Amino acid sequence: MILALLGWKLLGLMMIPVLLVCLVSTWQYSLAMRKANGTASRPAEDGS
């Protein structure tokens, strides 16, 4: 029983940094997209 609780606690501790990395990466991606959309005078389809 105690071992199972320790395993769940370890799993939770391992999940926290993963979730944080996902949140930060999505936040940076949205920031970069917003910056690219703001600075680009032409639509993206025009460049290709």
HTML snippet that shows the backbone in 3Dmol.js (N, CA, C, O; Angstrom):
<script src="https://3Dmol.org/build/3Dmol-min.js"></script>
<div id="view" style="width:600px;height:400px;position:relative"></div>
<script>
const pdb = `
ATOM      1  N   MET A   1       0.832  -1.201   0.000  1.00  0.00           N
ATOM      2  CA  MET A   1       0.000   0.000   0.000  1.00  0.00           C
ATOM      3  C   MET A   1       0.870   1.255   0.000  1.00  0.00           C
ATOM      4  O   MET A   1       0.655   2.179  -0.785  1.00  0.00           O
ATOM      5  N   ILE A   2       1.867   1.267   0.908  1.00  0.00           N
ATOM      6  CA  ILE A   2       2.738   2.440   0.991  1.00  0.00           C
ATOM      7  C   ILE A   2       3.545   2.588  -0.299  1.00  0.00           C
ATOM      8  O   ILE A   2       3.788   3.698  -0.773  1.00  0.00           O
ATOM      9  N   LEU A   3       3.957   1.441  -0.856  1.00  0.00           N
ATOM     10  CA  LEU A   3       4.735   1.503  -2.092  1.00  0.00           C
ATOM     11  C   LEU A   3       3.898   2.073  -3.232  1.00  0.00           C
ATOM     12  O   LEU A   3       4.394   2.848  -4.050  1.00  0.00           O
ATOM     13  N   ALA A   4       2.616   1.682  -3.277  1.00  0.00           N
ATOM     14  CA  ALA A   4       1.741   2.196  -4.326  1.00  0.00           C
ATOM     15  C   ALA A   4       1.576   3.703  -4.184  1.00  0.00           C
ATOM     16  O   ALA A   4       1.605   4.429  -5.177  1.00  0.00           O
ATOM     17  N   LEU A   5       1.400   4.181  -2.936  1.00  0.00           N
ATOM     18  CA  LEU A   5       1.258   5.620  -2.712  1.00  0.00           C
ATOM     19  C   LEU A   5       2.523   6.351  -3.136  1.00  0.00           C
ATOM     20  O   LEU A   5       2.456   7.428  -3.728  1.00  0.00           O
ATOM     21  N   LEU A   6       3.682   5.761  -2.832  1.00  0.00           N
ATOM     22  CA  LEU A   6       4.949   6.383  -3.234  1.00  0.00           C
ATOM     23  C   LEU A   6       5.059   6.440  -4.753  1.00  0.00           C
ATOM     24  O   LEU A   6       5.543   7.421  -5.317  1.00  0.00           O
ATOM     25  N   GLY A   7       4.602   5.371  -5.405  1.00  0.00           N
ATOM     26  CA  GLY A   7       4.646   5.344  -6.862  1.00  0.00           C
ATOM     27  C   GLY A   7       3.781   6.433  -7.465  1.00  0.00           C
ATOM     28  O   GLY A   7       4.197   7.106  -8.408  1.00  0.00           O
ATOM     29  N   TRP A   8       2.567   6.614  -6.924  1.00  0.00           N
ATOM     30  CA  TRP A   8       1.667   7.650  -7.426  1.00  0.00           C
ATOM     31  C   TRP A   8       2.252   9.034  -7.190  1.00  0.00           C
ATOM     32  O   TRP A   8       2.147   9.919  -8.039  1.00  0.00           O
ATOM     33  N   LYS A   9       2.886   9.214  -5.996  1.00  0.00           N
ATOM     34  CA  LYS A   9       3.491  10.507  -5.694  1.00  0.00           C
ATOM     35  C   LYS A   9       4.635  10.792  -6.660  1.00  0.00           C
ATOM     36  O   LYS A   9       4.798  11.921  -7.124  1.00  0.00           O
ATOM     37  N   LEU A  10       5.431   9.757  -6.961  1.00  0.00           N
ATOM     38  CA  LEU A  10       6.539   9.915  -7.900  1.00  0.00           C
ATOM     39  C   LEU A  10       6.010  10.246  -9.293  1.00  0.00           C
ATOM     40  O   LEU A  10       6.567  11.089  -9.997  1.00  0.00           O
ATOM     41  N   LEU A  11       4.920   9.567  -9.683  1.00  0.00           N
ATOM     42  CA  LEU A  11       4.334   9.815 -10.993  1.00  0.00           C
ATOM     43  C   LEU A  11       3.847  11.259 -11.086  1.00  0.00           C
ATOM     44  O   LEU A  11       4.052  11.929 -12.098  1.00  0.00           O
ATOM     45  N   GLY A  12       3.199  11.729 -10.018  1.00  0.00           N
ATOM     46  CA  GLY A  12       2.711  13.107 -10.005  1.00  0.00           C
ATOM     47  C   GLY A  12       3.852  14.106 -10.089  1.00  0.00           C
ATOM     48  O   GLY A  12       3.766  15.104 -10.804  1.00  0.00           O
ATOM     49  N   LEU A  13       4.928  13.827  -9.347  1.00  0.00           N
ATOM     50  CA  LEU A  13       6.086  14.731  -9.383  1.00  0.00           C
ATOM     51  C   LEU A  13       6.715  14.748 -10.768  1.00  0.00           C
ATOM     52  O   LEU A  13       7.224  15.780 -11.204  1.00  0.00           O
ATOM     53  N   MET A  14       6.685  13.615 -11.463  1.00  0.00           N
ATOM     54  CA  MET A  14       7.241  13.571 -12.813  1.00  0.00           C
ATOM     55  C   MET A  14       6.324  14.269 -13.809  1.00  0.00           C
ATOM     56  O   MET A  14       6.793  14.807 -14.812  1.00  0.00           O
ATOM     57  N   MET A  15       5.015  14.265 -13.539  1.00  0.00           N
ATOM     58  CA  MET A  15       4.074  14.884 -14.464  1.00  0.00           C
ATOM     59  C   MET A  15       4.103  16.404 -14.373  1.00  0.00           C
ATOM     60  O   MET A  15       3.832  17.085 -15.362  1.00  0.00           O
ATOM     61  N   ILE A  16       4.432  16.950 -13.189  1.00  0.00           N
ATOM     62  CA  ILE A  16       4.388  18.401 -13.009  1.00  0.00           C
ATOM     63  C   ILE A  16       5.329  19.131 -13.974  1.00  0.00           C
ATOM     64  O   ILE A  16       4.878  20.046 -14.663  1.00  0.00           O
ATOM     65  N   PRO A  17       6.622  18.767 -14.056  1.00  0.00           N
ATOM     66  CA  PRO A  17       7.497  19.465 -15.008  1.00  0.00           C
ATOM     67  C   PRO A  17       7.068  19.278 -16.455  1.00  0.00           C
ATOM     68  O   PRO A  17       7.236  20.183 -17.273  1.00  0.00           O
ATOM     69  N   VAL A  18       6.512  18.107 -16.782  1.00  0.00           N
ATOM     70  CA  VAL A  18       6.049  17.872 -18.155  1.00  0.00           C
ATOM     71  C   VAL A  18       4.924  18.840 -18.500  1.00  0.00           C
ATOM     72  O   VAL A  18       4.920  19.440 -19.574  1.00  0.00           O
ATOM     73  N   LEU A  19       3.963  18.990 -17.575  1.00  0.00           N
ATOM     74  CA  LEU A  19       2.863  19.918 -17.803  1.00  0.00           C
ATOM     75  C   LEU A  19       3.374  21.348 -17.896  1.00  0.00           C
ATOM     76  O   LEU A  19       2.906  22.123 -18.729  1.00  0.00           O
ATOM     77  N   LEU A  20       4.331  21.700 -17.047  1.00  0.00           N
ATOM     78  CA  LEU A  20       4.895  23.052 -17.077  1.00  0.00           C
ATOM     79  C   LEU A  20       5.566  23.320 -18.419  1.00  0.00           C
ATOM     80  O   LEU A  20       5.402  24.397 -18.992  1.00  0.00           O
ATOM     81  N   VAL A  21       6.318  22.351 -18.919  1.00  0.00           N
ATOM     82  CA  VAL A  21       6.998  22.524 -20.202  1.00  0.00           C
ATOM     83  C   VAL A  21       5.978  22.689 -21.324  1.00  0.00           C
ATOM     84  O   VAL A  21       6.158  23.518 -22.216  1.00  0.00           O
ATOM     85  N   CYS A  22       4.907  21.898 -21.278  1.00  0.00           N
ATOM     86  CA  CYS A  22       3.864  22.007 -22.297  1.00  0.00           C
ATOM     87  C   CYS A  22       3.226  23.389 -22.262  1.00  0.00           C
ATOM     88  O   CYS A  22       3.020  24.008 -23.307  1.00  0.00           O
ATOM     89  N   LEU A  23       2.910  23.882 -21.046  1.00  0.00           N
ATOM     90  CA  LEU A  23       2.297  25.196 -20.910  1.00  0.00           C
ATOM     91  C   LEU A  23       3.217  26.280 -21.444  1.00  0.00           C
ATOM     92  O   LEU A  23       2.779  27.158 -22.188  1.00  0.00           O
ATOM     93  N   VAL A  24       4.488  26.227 -21.070  1.00  0.00           N
ATOM     94  CA  VAL A  24       5.433  27.265 -21.498  1.00  0.00           C
ATOM     95  C   VAL A  24       5.623  27.229 -23.011  1.00  0.00           C
ATOM     96  O   VAL A  24       5.676  28.277 -23.653  1.00  0.00           O
ATOM     97  N   SER A  25       5.726  26.026 -23.586  1.00  0.00           N
ATOM     98  CA  SER A  25       5.958  25.920 -25.024  1.00  0.00           C
ATOM     99  C   SER A  25       4.754  26.444 -25.804  1.00  0.00           C
ATOM    100  O   SER A  25       4.923  27.137 -26.807  1.00  0.00           O
ATOM    101  N   THR A  26       3.535  26.118 -25.353  1.00  0.00           N
ATOM    102  CA  THR A  26       2.347  26.616 -26.039  1.00  0.00           C
ATOM    103  C   THR A  26       2.249  28.127 -25.900  1.00  0.00           C
ATOM    104  O   THR A  26       1.853  28.814 -26.842  1.00  0.00           O
ATOM    105  N   TRP A  27       2.613  28.658 -24.712  1.00  0.00           N
ATOM    106  CA  TRP A  27       2.563  30.104 -24.485  1.00  0.00           C
ATOM    107  C   TRP A  27       3.560  30.813 -25.390  1.00  0.00           C
ATOM    108  O   TRP A  27       3.227  31.831 -25.998  1.00  0.00           O
ATOM    109  N   GLN A  28       4.786  30.286 -25.489  1.00  0.00           N
ATOM    110  CA  GLN A  28       5.797  30.890 -26.352  1.00  0.00           C
ATOM    111  C   GLN A  28       5.382  30.786 -27.816  1.00  0.00           C
ATOM    112  O   GLN A  28       5.630  31.707 -28.594  1.00  0.00           O
ATOM    113  N   TYR A  29       4.748  29.670 -28.202  1.00  0.00           N
ATOM    114  CA  TYR A  29       4.305  29.483 -29.583  1.00  0.00           C
ATOM    115  C   TYR A  29       3.248  30.513 -29.941  1.00  0.00           C
ATOM    116  O   TYR A  29       3.301  31.116 -31.013  1.00  0.00           O
ATOM    117  N   SER A  30       2.275  30.719 -29.034  1.00  0.00           N
ATOM    118  CA  SER A  30       1.227  31.701 -29.297  1.00  0.00           C
ATOM    119  C   SER A  30       1.817  33.101 -29.351  1.00  0.00           C
ATOM    120  O   SER A  30       1.395  33.923 -30.164  1.00  0.00           O
ATOM    121  N   LEU A  31       2.799  33.381 -28.483  1.00  0.00           N
ATOM    122  CA  LEU A  31       3.457  34.689 -28.501  1.00  0.00           C
ATOM    123  C   LEU A  31       4.177  34.899 -29.830  1.00  0.00           C
ATOM    124  O   LEU A  31       4.078  35.971 -30.428  1.00  0.00           O
ATOM    125  N   ALA A  32       4.897  33.887 -30.290  1.00  0.00           N
ATOM    126  CA  ALA A  32       5.635  34.005 -31.548  1.00  0.00           C
ATOM    127  C   ALA A  32       4.670  34.176 -32.716  1.00  0.00           C
ATOM    128  O   ALA A  32       4.921  34.982 -33.612  1.00  0.00           O
ATOM    129  N   MET A  33       3.572  33.428 -32.714  1.00  0.00           N
ATOM    130  CA  MET A  33       2.586  33.551 -33.783  1.00  0.00           C
ATOM    131  C   MET A  33       1.985  34.948 -33.791  1.00  0.00           C
ATOM    132  O   MET A  33       1.807  35.543 -34.854  1.00  0.00           O
ATOM    133  N   ARG A  34       1.668  35.482 -32.597  1.00  0.00           N
ATOM    134  CA  ARG A  34       1.078  36.812 -32.513  1.00  0.00           C
ATOM    135  C   ARG A  34       2.071  37.860 -33.017  1.00  0.00           C
ATOM    136  O   ARG A  34       1.691  38.805 -33.708  1.00  0.00           O
ATOM    137  N   LYS A  35       3.356  37.683 -32.662  1.00  0.00           N
ATOM    138  CA  LYS A  35       4.374  38.636 -33.089  1.00  0.00           C
ATOM    139  C   LYS A  35       4.555  38.564 -34.605  1.00  0.00           C
ATOM    140  O   LYS A  35       4.689  39.591 -35.270  1.00  0.00           O
ATOM    141  N   ALA A  36       4.559  37.348 -35.144  1.00  0.00           N
ATOM    142  CA  ALA A  36       4.727  37.170 -36.585  1.00  0.00           C
ATOM    143  C   ALA A  36       3.534  37.772 -37.324  1.00  0.00           C
ATOM    144  O   ALA A  36       3.699  38.416 -38.360  1.00  0.00           O
ATOM    145  N   ASN A  37       2.344  37.561 -36.792  1.00  0.00           N
ATOM    146  CA  ASN A  37       1.152  38.112 -37.429  1.00  0.00           C
ATOM    147  C   ASN A  37       1.145  39.632 -37.342  1.00  0.00           C
ATOM    148  O   ASN A  37       0.664  40.309 -38.251  1.00  0.00           O
ATOM    149  N   GLY A  38       1.676  40.165 -36.255  1.00  0.00           N
ATOM    150  CA  GLY A  38       1.675  41.613 -36.074  1.00  0.00           C
ATOM    151  C   GLY A  38       2.692  42.297 -36.971  1.00  0.00           C
ATOM    152  O   GLY A  38       2.426  43.385 -37.482  1.00  0.00           O
ATOM    153  N   THR A  39       3.859  41.679 -37.174  1.00  0.00           N
ATOM    154  CA  THR A  39       4.913  42.330 -37.947  1.00  0.00           C
ATOM    155  C   THR A  39       4.737  42.087 -39.439  1.00  0.00           C
ATOM    156  O   THR A  39       5.155  42.918 -40.246  1.00  0.00           O
ATOM    157  N   ALA A  40       4.135  40.980 -39.824  1.00  0.00           N
ATOM    158  CA  ALA A  40       3.982  40.660 -41.240  1.00  0.00           C
ATOM    159  C   ALA A  40       2.911  41.561 -41.855  1.00  0.00           C
ATOM    160  O   ALA A  40       1.773  41.600 -41.387  1.00  0.00           O
ATOM    161  N   SER A  41       3.291  42.278 -42.900  1.00  0.00           N
ATOM    162  CA  SER A  41       2.333  43.160 -43.557  1.00  0.00           C
ATOM    163  C   SER A  41       1.478  42.378 -44.552  1.00  0.00           C
ATOM    164  O   SER A  41       0.329  42.729 -44.817  1.00  0.00           O
ATOM    165  N   ARG A  42       2.076  41.288 -45.108  1.00  0.00           N
ATOM    166  CA  ARG A  42       1.328  40.461 -46.055  1.00  0.00           C
ATOM    167  C   ARG A  42       0.859  39.185 -45.376  1.00  0.00           C
ATOM    168  O   ARG A  42       1.459  38.763 -44.388  1.00  0.00           O
ATOM    169  N   PRO A  43      -0.200  38.561 -45.881  1.00  0.00           N
ATOM    170  CA  PRO A  43      -0.634  37.262 -45.339  1.00  0.00           C
ATOM    171  C   PRO A  43       0.409  36.189 -45.614  1.00  0.00           C
ATOM    172  O   PRO A  43       1.238  36.334 -46.512  1.00  0.00           O
ATOM    173  N   ALA A  44       0.365  35.117 -44.841  1.00  0.00           N
ATOM    174  CA  ALA A  44       1.370  34.057 -44.941  1.00  0.00           C
ATOM    175  C   ALA A  44       1.270  33.342 -46.287  1.00  0.00           C
ATOM    176  O   ALA A  44       2.278  32.863 -46.806  1.00  0.00           O
ATOM    177  N   GLU A  45       0.067  33.265 -46.857  1.00  0.00           N
ATOM    178  CA  GLU A  45      -0.102  32.528 -48.108  1.00  0.00           C
ATOM    179  C   GLU A  45       0.618  33.247 -49.254  1.00  0.00           C
ATOM    180  O   GLU A  45       1.003  32.617 -50.239  1.00  0.00           O
ATOM    181  N   ASP A  46       0.797  34.567 -49.124  1.00  0.00           N
ATOM    182  CA  ASP A  46       1.423  35.341 -50.184  1.00  0.00           C
ATOM    183  C   ASP A  46       2.908  34.994 -50.314  1.00  0.00           C
ATOM    184  O   ASP A  46       3.457  34.984 -51.416  1.00  0.00           O
ATOM    185  N   GLY A  47       3.548  34.710 -49.182  1.00  0.00           N
ATOM    186  CA  GLY A  47       4.978  34.420 -49.191  1.00  0.00           C
ATOM    187  C   GLY A  47       5.295  33.103 -49.878  1.00  0.00           C
ATOM    188  O   GLY A  47       6.346  32.976 -50.507  1.00  0.00           O
ATOM    189  N   SER A  48       4.416  32.128 -49.773  1.00  0.00           N
ATOM    190  CA  SER A  48       4.653  30.823 -50.368  1.00  0.00           C
ATOM    191  C   SER A  48       4.240  30.842 -51.830  1.00  0.00           C
ATOM    192  O   SER A  48       4.361  29.829 -52.519  1.00  0.00           O
TER     193      SER A  48
END
`;
const viewer = $3Dmol.createViewer("view");
viewer.addModel(pdb, "pdb");
viewer.setStyle({}, {cartoon: {color: "spectrum"}});
viewer.zoomTo();
viewer.render();
</script>
